[in-house]
Amino acid sequence: MSNEKPIIAQKSPIAVQVEAGKNYAWCTCGKSENQPLCDGKHKGSSFSPKIVKYEESKEVWFCACKQTGNEMGQCDGTHNGL
């Protein structure tokens, strides 16, 4: 098990309009220049993106501090304690 820690991309969530049935690759490492989504910068690390799919089109607030406990990568307010 790696003890690598993700980079905090920013201490506030990022809104994304998601489309029903489409896959989204949420960045878990914090290195992506396409926050909050993965651009492949995790390569060579122990991180991999979290693939999420939504059943309806809506606005989603993705975590950018990379500390969320939400399994879909959505903000859970953890950034408020950083």
Secondary structure, DSSP 8 states (H G I E B T S, - for coil): ----------SS-EEEEE-TT-EEEE-SSS--SSTTB--STTTTSS---EEEE-SS-EEEEE-SSS----TTSB--SGGGG-
